[in-house]
Amino acid sequence: MQHAVYRTLCDSFGLNLDLLIKTREIDFKQLDDQENLFSSPGSKQNDDAIIQSISLIHPQKAPEWEEKDNLEGPDLESKIECAEKLCKIFKEDIRDQLLKEGLFIKFEPGQIIEEGRSNEGRLYFIHKGTALAELKLSNTTQKLHELVYTPGQLCGLFPILSGTRSYYHLIADDHVAVFVISQTLFRKISVKHPSVLQTLALILLGTLSPFLKNLNFGLVWENYDVGNDLYRQGSKSDKIFIIQHGRLRLIFENNLGKKRVLGEFTRNDFVGIEESFERKTRSGTLTAVRATEVVVFCPSLLNFLQMFCPLVMVKIAHFLSKKIRTLSSNQSDPQYPEISSYSTVALVPASSNVPLKNFAHELNSALNLISMDNLESAYPSSNTNPLISRLRYLELITHLEADNFVILWVCDNEFSEWTRQSILHADLILIVGKIDENSSPNQLEIRINQMSDLCAPQHLIILHRENLYKPPDNTASWLCDRGWISEYYHIRCPSQVYRKESNYMQYLNSPNYRSPSTTSDLSRLARRITNTMIGLVLGGGGARGYAQIGAIRALEEAGIPIDMVGGCSIGAFVGGLYATYQDSTYVVRRGSKFAEDAKSIFNYLLDLTLPLISFFTGYSLNIRLISVFKNRQIEDLLIPYFCISTDVSSCQLKVHTCGPIWRACRASMTLLNLLPPICDPKNSHLLIDGGYLNVLPYDVMFRKGARYVVAVDVSRNYDYLLGDYGDELSGWRVLWNRIFPFGKKLIIPSLSEIQENLVFISCIKSLNEAPLTKNMLHLCPPIKGYHVLSFHQYKEIEQLGYEYTEKMIKDLGYTENSCYKVLFNERTSYDVCDLNRCYSESDDDLFKLINRKSKTILENLALPSPTLKPGTPTSDESFRIVEKTEELS
């Protein structure tokens, strides 16, 4: 009941104190009669089972209250009276222990006795006055539900017995005096006197409503190990899943056997609800990425819930409206599905010398840290019952995921049970190594990858010292023996991270500690984990691409972080410069040198050749690219980088993510007829300019995991080529028309203009959709007056791009202290409550959209009209209630 019912109804459906009825004063005679339902509490075997189950009940050690009651006079007598009454309730002589370790506390009217959603698990015995258990709506004084506790009643039974959090505030209605039993004291009592658990369980059952008990038969709690399928593609849609903790992945397989990820789901997500309502077969196979706990129920159970609480359907409508909004947005393209952030991340050392805990602490500014040191008291011991160990660990995971946005599991240096459990419950595995260590995988990595049920992606983290004098040059050796690595990152850490752990902790707590900046490598990794990466995409456009250098300078001055760089044609070159030097000053300097060489006619004359394949040999461009990038590899860049080219041998788009930078840029900058295609040394395929297929590859950036994209488009200001010169054309006629000043001028496009417009044929649709794409800042500098070969005007073009970008950033309201998300047209998904509160004429299309998309789903529900009790909120009031409780649910 603890897992499958109470937590699901509270967290997912928004039901709280409706599940409990008003508690009655303890009936001691009734407790005596019901005692025979259980085996003898004095049974040694029974006691051992209960003692062992206490590990499950208390997965976390709650902090002690700092208050000490130095009582005398009437208050001391009241405390003694409470202790004696509790001894009668517990049926154990623990009076001295209660007086010594229990607390007797008085509260003033309106004072909070216990905060809602607390994990401290205290048991309260009301001695005097009245206490109210209520759920308050966020940002308001309105109360959703309320229970009254009077003298002689116990409060807090469910949290302290089940180990779950408290879902309500306990507030003093008048002058209240309570006897408080902390979780630590209750643990001591239950270990020594196990029958106390049975007694309190009977009292708790008397407080649960028949509604809750009936639901216990309709909700099923199930656990799935890594790699297990919850359902297969094409199966019947007769179940709905609610994730308690874990991660599920929905995979679609076409008739050719090719698989595609449709999405991933995490805690509190409803899975399969749309298909069940529409009575369709499953659209894909749902697989557990890691150990996952779900609650399963059939769609007809919603009919039962709606009759008791109409707010449940509002909750479902809220979920469906967000789902419809996502599917209707441009970002719902299956090429780059919406992937949620990673909730649990396992840190695995690549060697024993890696300062793993120090590195984890450096991420602490953005992520919550948890390690074996502060969990060893909560982790199951080896002599604990395996079922109890599993349940206890699941309860621990559930609590942690509910209280923290991201959890870091710091693994041991060997394959211990702690390491194994951390890997099995991780959404993402980070292999952390030092650049000066052996690049071969250690035994721990090999042992982890021998786990047959491993599904979580693995990323490689290579640590460098902050003052990096020599750029890395051996990343390929780290990757060649690790075929299981999907992504890799170079992280520059402060020198203090490499100290001993004790010395680092002193530095961490000293006033000299410097937290990572927004543009640091650690912050970049944190944004990758939380799915908030910012990608920079630079399009093709020849000399007009120097406007991108100005745009980079403006972005850098504004303090906007860049986590990944991608480009096409000249954008591949500019992006490669920034990924190499990460400083706009160096980008300007190197770019200027390249432009000076490009505008030299002498260099072109030396590179001329017999035009059977192209006008130029490509040697001059190769030398200029090599002089800029040397023999630097893409894998060695400190910022993730890619560029694209067109593979004319296979007629496909090629994304370059490894190999020499100069060769990848050369392939991406190869215009047909002007330069010969470059051969791919791996398969001898011919590669040319990527702009022929995708001149602005923002879609590639989204597929690589960027949440937000800054796209600098220097190709949108193209001209339509218009002119009628007859059915045939002689080159001599064109030459004479240009030399002779008199007569009618012929409008004839040049070869370079035709080449330039050819680029837009296959990607014109993508360019037109770019300004409307969700989560993207589309920058289009006004460079219409500049030609693709106007390298002699590179300074003007660069300054124009800088001024344009700087103005755009200011117009969007971005300042140094504001959130960078204001730059992107991120549309917050409207829910039912938002529509009820903020509806205006501009929202009319959205209203029609939701009504149209929801009509079929809601009609298939065929739900009867609920019977509302007196005082039940109307539909409008229900909308406001759900809207204001979003943060709580």
Sequence and secondary structure as in RCSB ss.txt:
>XXXX:A:sequence
MQHAVYRTLCDSFGLNLDLLIKTREIDFKQLDDQENLFSSPGSKQNDDAIIQSISLIHPQKAPEWEEKDNLEGPD
LESKIECAEKLCKIFKEDIRDQLLKEGLFIKFEPGQIIEEGRSNEGRLYFIHKGTALAELKLSNTTQKLHELVYT
PGQLCGLFPILSGTRSYYHLIADDHVAVFVISQTLFRKISVKHPSVLQTLALILLGTLSPFLKNLNFGLVWENYD
VGNDLYRQGSKSDKIFIIQHGRLRLIFENNLGKKRVLGEFTRNDFVGIEESFERKTRSGTLTAVRATEVVVFCPS
LLNFLQMFCPLVMVKIAHFLSKKIRTLSSNQSDPQYPEISSYSTVALVPASSNVPLKNFAHELNSALNLISMDNL
ESAYPSSNTNPLISRLRYLELITHLEADNFVILWVCDNEFSEWTRQSILHADLILIVGKIDENSSPNQLEIRINQ
MSDLCAPQHLIILHRENLYKPPDNTASWLCDRGWISEYYHIRCPSQVYRKESNYMQYLNSPNYRSPSTTSDLSRL
ARRITNTMIGLVLGGGGARGYAQIGAIRALEEAGIPIDMVGGCSIGAFVGGLYATYQDSTYVVRRGSKFAEDAKS
IFNYLLDLTLPLISFFTGYSLNIRLISVFKNRQIEDLLIPYFCISTDVSSCQLKVHTCGPIWRACRASMTLLNLL
PPICDPKNSHLLIDGGYLNVLPYDVMFRKGARYVVAVDVSRNYDYLLGDYGDELSGWRVLWNRIFPFGKKLIIPS
LSEIQENLVFISCIKSLNEAPLTKNMLHLCPPIKGYHVLSFHQYKEIEQLGYEYTEKMIKDLGYTENSCYKVLFN
ERTSYDVCDLNRCYSESDDDLFKLINRKSKTILENLALPSPTLKPGTPTSDESFRIVEKTEELS
>XXXX:A:secstr
 IIIIIHHHHHTS   GGGB       HHHHHHHGGGS  TT HHHHHHHHHHHHHH SS     S      THH
HHHHHHHHHHHHHHHTS  HHHHHHH EEEEE TT EEE TT  S  EEEEEES EEEEEE TTS  EEEEEEE 
TT EE HHHHHH     SEEEESSSEEEEEE HHHHHHHHHH THHHHHHHHHHHTTB HHHHHHTTT EEEEE 
TT EEE TT     EEEEEES EEEEEE TTS EEEEEEE TT EESHHHHHHT   SSEEEESS EEEEEE TT
HHHHHHHH THHHHHHHHHHHHHHHHHHSGGG TTS      SEEEEEESSTTS HHHHHHHTTTTSEEE GGGT
TTTS  TTS HHHHHHHHHHHHHHHHHH S EEEE  SS  HHHHHHHHT SEEEEEEETTS  S  HHHHHHHT
 TT  S EEEEEEEESS  S    HHHHHHT TTEEEEEEEEE GGGGS HHHHHHHHTSTT     TTSHHHHH
HHHHTT  EEEEE   GGGGHHHHHHHHHHHHTT    EEEEETHHHHHHHHHHHH  HHHHHHHHHHHHHHHT 
HHHHHHTB  TTS SB SHHHHHHHHHHHTT BGGG SS EEEEEEETTTTEEEEE SSBHHHHHHHHT  TTTS
  EE TTT  EEEEGGGT SS HHHHHHTT SEEEEE SSS          S   HHHHHHHHH  SS       
HHHHHHHHTTTTTHHHHHHGGG TTEEEE    TTS TT GGGHHHHHHHHHHHHHHHHHHTT  TTS GGGGS 
      HHHHHHH  GGGHHHHHHHHHHHHHHHHHH        TT   HHHHHHHHHHTTTT 
